């Protein structure tokens, strides 16, 4: 059995407001998910 040590997924997320974006990023941090914001347009 092989284990996956890390994975990369590119996604485009669209948010209605800055508060939605902040809530989503907070959820990722809570789950200790590594992420990188490339472009931030609201």
Buried (B, 14 or more C-beta within 10 A) or exposed (E): EEEEEEEEEEEEEEBEEEEEBEEEBEEEEEEEEEEEEEEEEE
